[in-house]
Amino acid sequence: MRIVKDADVRKNEILDAAEALFAQKGFEETSISDIIEKVAVARGTVYYHFKSKEDIMDALIDRVNNRILSAAREIAADKNTPVFERLFKTLIPMKVPDSADHIKDQMHKPQNALMHQKSKKVLLKGIPPILAEIVKDGIKEKLMSTPYPLESIEMIFTYVLTVFDDDYMNDLPPKERVKRIKAFVGNLEKIFGAKGGSFAPVMQLFPLGG
């Protein structure tokens, strides 16, 4: 008997199959036919949900970003966790998990520049308001001091998405990479009026190199 599944369930099955194949074979070497075979659906079903393989990758990027935003919101909402610890824990989900490295690799290819830009735009819109609420809590507890919590986060996050982008950082010698990370942490403390060393754990979010 033919099993009829909910559209969202079927769509996610297609995405799961594509993600597994992209990780195993790579985006370029995976065909729509491979995805159809793995998920065991009719070709028309795949094309009902997605116009192309690139459209599937775009949806996977959206899914990763949604997971990042959801995890960040959950951590940020925990008022029982101290402000700085909550701030650092909220930043951790922003790092694309190893299981999604193939998605990250695809975004950094020249032909996928638009996907990369879209991913940055989604995070730039979604993450700063979450972090700004934590900064406001820090201001209330007199751990930080700034009249522009959201605007400061937006400026900093824009810098992170540009300077700490893999395309840029990977081209720097290790010493220059470390210097930029240390400067970034030092300026965070100045921008938010925090005590020296308050933002030191941020160093752990970036690969320091040799």
N, C-alpha and C positions, 0 to 999 in steps of 0.2 A: 504494500500500500504506500502511495506517495505521501511523504511527510511535508506538511506546509508549516513553515516557520515564520515567526514574526520578522518583519523587514529589518528591524534593528539587530536582531539576533543574527540573521543571515549576513548582514553587512559586516558585523564584527567578525564573523567566521571567515569572511573573505579577507578582511584586514589581518587577522591572525595568521592565515595561510600565507599571505603575501609577506608579512614581516618575517616569518620563519624562512621563507625562500630567499628573501633579500639578504638575510643573515648568512644563509648557507651558500648561496651561489653568487650573490652580489646583484645589485639592481640591474645592471646592463645585461647580465646573462640570464635573468629571469624573464620569461615571456608570460603573456596573459594566459596562454594555453597551459603553462606550468601551474599557474594559480588555479585555473579551472579544474585541472586534474587533481590537485591536492585537496581542494575543498569539496570536490565531487558535486558540482552544480552545472546547470546548462550555461552555455556561453551568454545567452540572453540575460540570465540572472546577474552575472557580473556586470554586464554593460547597462543593466537597469540602475545599478548603484553607482557605477564609475564609468567615466567616458574613456579613460585610458589608464595605462600603467602609471603615468605621471600623476594622474588624478588620485590613484590609490596611494602613492607616496605622499602626496599632499595631505590626504586624510590621515595617514599615519603620523605625520608631523603634528597635525592638529591634535591627535589623540595623546601624543607625548606631552605637548604643551598643556593640554587640559589636565593631565595627571600631575604635572608640575604645579600648576595653579591650585589644584584641589589639595595636594599635600601641603603646600605653603599656607593656605588658608586654615587648614586644620591645626597646624603647629602654632601659627600666629594667634589663634583663638584661645590657646591654653594660658589663661591668666595666672595660673599657679606656678608657671615656670618663670624664673627671673628674666628681666628685660633683655640683657645681653645674650644670655643663653638662648632665649626664644628667637632673638634676631638671627643668630648664627644658624640655629636649626632650621629656620625658615629659608635661609639661603641655600642649604644643602640640596633640596630637591631640584634646584635650578640646573644642577649638573646632569647632563643627559646620562642615564644609567648605561653601564657597559653593555647590557643586553640590547640597547638601541644604538650602539656605535655605528651600525651600518646606515642608520637614518642620518646620523650626524655627518658621516662621511659623504653621503649623497648631497646634503645641503651645502657642503663646502666645495662642490664641483662647480666650475664656471657656468655650465649649462643649467645649473639649478639655482642660480643666484636669486631668482624671484622667490623660490621656496624659502631660501635662507632669510631673505628680507622679510617675508611674511611671518616667519617664526619669531624673528626679532621684534616685529611690530606687535605681535600678540603678547609677548612677554613684557615689553615696555609699557603696554597699556594695562596689563593685569597685575604685575608684581609690585610696582611702586605704591599703590594704595594700600596693599597688604602690609608692606614694611613701614609705611608712614604711620599706621595705627600703633605699631610697636614703639616707634620713635616718640609718639605722643605720650605713651605710657612712661617712657624714659624721662621725658620732660617733667611729667607730673611727679615722678619720684626724684627729681633733681639730679638725675644721672647724666642728662644731656641738656643742651640749651641751644635752641635755634628757633627763629620765628617762621622758618620755612621748611617744615618737616617733609611735606610731599614734594615740593619743588626741588629740595636738596636731593631727595632720593631719586627723582627723575633724572637730574643731572649726573649723579653718580652712576646710575644704572645705564644711562646712555654711554658713559665712558667705559663701563665694564663690557658692554656688548660690542664696543668698537676696539678698544686697545687690548682687552683680554680675549678677544676672538682668536681661535686657534690659528687662523690664517696669518695673523699678525705676530702673535707670541712665539709661534714655532720657528719663525725666521730670526728671532733675536738670540744672541749669544746668552748662555745661562746667566752670566753676571748681570747683563742688562735686564734680563727678565726679573731677577731677584730685586734689582734696584727699583724697578717700576712697581713691583708688588709692595715693597717696603714704603715707598713714597705714597702709594695709594692708601695704605693703612694709616700712615701718619696724617694724611690729609683728611681722612674720615674722622679722626679724633678732633681735628680743628674745626671742621665743618659742623659737627654735631656738639661741639663744646664738651667733649667727654675727657675724662682723665687719661693721661698717657698709659698705654698698654691695654685700654679697655677693648680695643678692636683687634688686638694681637691674634686672637683665634681665627680671624678672617684669612690669615696667611695659609691656613690649612686647606682652604678652598681652591688654591691655585697650585699647579705643579711648578716647583721651584727649579727643577732641572739640576744640572751638575754643580 
